[in-house]
Amino acid sequence: MMIDFFYTLRSAKLPVSVKEYLTLIEAVKEGVVGPMSDGAYSLDDFYYLARTALVKDEKHYDKFDRAFAAYFKGVELLADFTKDIPLEWLRKNLELELSPEEKAKIEKMGWDELMETLKKRFEEQKERHEGGSKMIGTGGTSPFGAYGFNPQGIRIGQDKSRNKSAVKVWDQRAYKDYDDSQELGTRNIKVALRRLRKFAREGAEEELDLDDTIKSTAANAGWLDIKMVPERHNNVKVLLLMDVGGTMDEHIHRVEEMFSAAKAEFKHLEFYYFHNCVYDFMWKNNRRRFSEKFATWDIIRKYNKDYKLIFVGDATMSPYEILQPGGSVEYNNEEAGAEWLQRLTNAFPKFAWINPEPQGVWQYRQSISVIQQLMNQRMYPLTIKGLEEAMRLLSK
């Protein structure tokens, strides 16, 4: 098994050497990753051991995560369940495709019923299931598993989103920071953002007005007539909060273009990342998002209310992630995301939400409708017109 894992990493273009592979083997033999109380081995512990032994540079973490997920088809559940799911249950043999009529017939569970049922499945299930409607498996209509369809379930062992309907996600992924040096293919985004800039004339006349100086000198028969104007300062302050990972992977290029433009246009720009919805903490570096957290309360207290608050995200998630305590796909948040969104918009009266998802699909996403209500309908598409309208609102 280990040699196949090694070749999987090499196929993913990871610079893994034989020496590092042997180091991993030695660590496993020495018991660095040991069995848990029930005798089963923790795949999560092995993941961290393998990453430490095999990955020499943080820039390769995302490639490693993809290769690891592709080989093992899942990692340990992040919720409060201790029983491991055999990886064989999650192996992909088929991928279910249903018509809209067939999808409409499938009933969805409520939050409490979903979590309670998953606990029961852990206790009851003893073997692999495929194409079913109840157990943890693949290619069926069960709310638990991969490569099937359910209007509201827990995705387990699937490498990426397919139907955008999961309320919890089994696999833990490493997100990549947006590139703020991305070269823009057009100047239009910069021009749209520039509408927000307000210049306040402050201080003494210290800046040379070259055009007026030339004109006045010419009119004065060649005698030098220097003209000065107050120096201009860009006083716009922007707090940029960006959704990253999951369904936002589809919009990376456009968000990077906007991020690059914002860095160029706004002298006073602060930015943080979140995933799907804002909760009690955010981060600035995606590789260290669990070790370098910034409490949302601290962010609210740190910046004055004159900052313009801009959210960037597709607002595409389970409504539970916004409205339900514990609804986050990554951990059990004590307070609902809606509470934190309201605190942020109360703290920063000038706010807007920029959505890279095509505006034509907004009406079909329940979570987008919820976010629009929380934003007082201040949601704009990531288009030139949408950015201009958002900047016009923020500049009032």
Long-range contacts (C-beta under 8 A, 24 or more apart in sequence): 2-28, 4-71, 5-50, 5-71, 8-67, 8-70, 8-71, 9-54, 9-64, 9-67, 11-67, 12-63, 12-64, 12-66, 12-67, 12-70, 13-63, 14-54, 14-55, 14-60, 14-63, 14-64, 14-67, 15-56, 15-60, 16-54, 16-55, 20-53, 20-54, 20-56, 21-54, 23-53, 24-49, 24-50, 24-53, 24-54, 27-53, 36-82, 38-82, 38-83, 40-84, 42-76, 42-84, 43-72, 43-74, 43-75, 43-76, 43-84, 43-87, 44-75, 44-76, 47-75, 58-287, 61-174, 61-287, 62-173, 62-174, 62-175, 62-176, 65-173, 65-174, 66-159, 69-159, 69-171, 69-173, 70-159, 73-146, 73-157, 73-159, 74-146, 74-156, 74-157, 74-158, 74-170, 74-171, 75-170, 75-171, 75-172, 77-156, 77-170, 78-168, 78-170, 78-172, 78-330, 78-331, 79-115, 79-168, 79-332, 80-332, 81-118, 81-119, 81-122, 83-122, 83-123, 85-122, 85-136, 85-156, 85-157, 86-128, 87-157, 88-128, 89-125, 89-127, 89-128, 89-129, 89-136, 89-137, 89-138, 89-145, 89-157, 90-138, 90-145, 90-146, 90-156, 90-157, 91-128, 91-138, 92-138, 92-139, 92-146, 92-147, 93-130, 93-138, 93-139, 94-130, 94-131, 94-138, 94-139, 94-147, 95-139, 95-147, 95-148, 96-131, 96-139, 96-140, 96-141, 96-147, 96-148, 96-149, 98-141, 98-149, 103-149, 103-151, 106-141, 106-149, 106-150, 106-151, 107-151, 108-143, 108-150, 108-151, 108-152, 108-153, 109-143, 109-152, 109-153, 111-167, 111-320, 111-324, 111-327, 114-143, 114-152, 114-153, 114-154, 114-167, 117-143, 117-144, 118-144, 118-154, 152-318, 160-249, 161-246, 161-247, 164-247, 164-316, 164-317, 165-318, 166-318, 166-329, 167-318, 167-320, 167-321, 167-327, 167-329, 168-329, 169-246, 169-329, 169-330, 172-330, 173-245, 173-246, 174-286, 174-287, 175-244, 175-245, 175-273, 175-275, 175-286, 175-289, 176-244, 176-286, 177-244, 177-273, 177-285, 177-286, 177-287, 178-242, 178-244, 178-252, 178-255, 178-256, 178-259, 179-256, 179-259, 179-260, 180-256, 180-259, 180-260, 180-263, 181-260, 182-253, 182-256, 182-257, 182-259, 182-260, 183-260, 184-257, 184-260, 184-261, 185-257, 188-384, 189-257, 189-258, 189-261, 189-384, 189-387, 190-261, 190-264, 190-265, 192-384, 192-387, 192-388, 192-391, 193-258, 193-261, 193-262, 193-265, 193-266, 193-387, 193-391, 194-265, 194-391, 195-388, 195-391, 195-392, 195-395, 196-236, 196-238, 196-265, 196-266, 196-308, 196-391, 196-394, 196-395, 197-234, 197-236, 197-265, 197-266, 198-235, 198-236, 198-395, 199-232, 199-233, 199-234, 199-235, 200-232, 200-233, 200-235, 201-229, 201-230, 201-231, 201-232, 202-230, 202-231, 202-233, 203-230, 203-231, 204-230, 205-229, 205-230, 206-230, 206-231, 207-231, 207-232, 234-266, 234-267, 234-268, 235-268, 236-266, 236-267, 236-268, 236-308, 237-266, 237-268, 237-269, 237-270, 237-303, 237-304, 237-306, 237-307, 237-308, 238-262, 238-266, 238-268, 238-269, 238-270, 238-307, 238-308, 238-310, 239-270, 239-271, 239-272, 239-299, 239-303, 239-307, 239-308, 239-309, 239-310, 239-348, 240-269, 240-270, 240-271, 240-272, 240-310, 240-312, 241-271, 241-272, 241-273, 241-274, 241-278, 241-282, 241-309, 241-310, 241-311, 241-312, 241-344, 242-271, 242-272, 242-273, 242-274, 242-311, 242-312, 242-313, 243-273, 243-274, 243-275, 243-276, 243-311, 243-312, 243-313, 243-314, 244-273, 244-274, 244-275, 244-286, 245-275, 245-286, 246-275, 246-276, 246-317, 246-329, 247-314, 247-316, 247-317, 248-313, 248-314, 248-356, 250-314, 251-314, 251-356, 251-357, 251-382, 254-356, 254-382, 255-312, 255-356, 255-382, 258-312, 258-354, 258-382, 258-387, 270-303, 270-307, 272-299, 274-313, 275-328, 275-329, 275-330, 276-313, 276-317, 276-321, 276-328, 276-329, 276-337, 277-317, 277-321, 277-322, 277-328, 277-337, 277-340, 277-341, 278-311, 278-337, 278-340, 278-341, 278-344, 279-328, 279-333, 279-335, 279-337, 279-340, 280-333, 280-334, 280-335, 280-340, 296-340, 296-343, 296-344, 300-343, 300-344, 300-347, 303-348, 305-347, 305-348, 305-349, 307-348, 307-350, 308-348, 308-350, 308-351, 308-352, 308-394, 309-344, 309-345, 309-348, 309-350, 309-351, 309-352, 310-351, 310-352, 310-353, 310-354, 310-390, 310-394, 311-351, 311-352, 311-353, 311-354, 311-375, 312-353, 312-354, 312-356, 312-382, 313-353, 313-354, 313-355, 313-356, 314-355, 314-356, 314-357, 315-353, 315-355, 315-357, 315-365, 315-367, 315-368, 315-371, 315-372, 315-379, 316-357, 316-365, 316-367, 316-368, 317-367, 318-367, 319-366, 319-367, 319-370, 321-367, 322-367, 322-370, 322-371, 322-374, 323-370, 338-370, 338-374, 341-371, 341-374, 341-375, 342-374, 345-374, 345-375, 345-376, 350-393, 350-394, 350-396, 351-375, 351-378, 351-394, 352-378, 352-379, 352-380, 352-390, 352-393, 352-394, 353-378, 353-379, 353-380, 354-379, 354-380, 354-381, 354-382, 354-386, 354-387, 354-390, 355-379, 355-380, 355-381, 355-382, 356-381, 356-382, 357-381, 359-383, 359-386
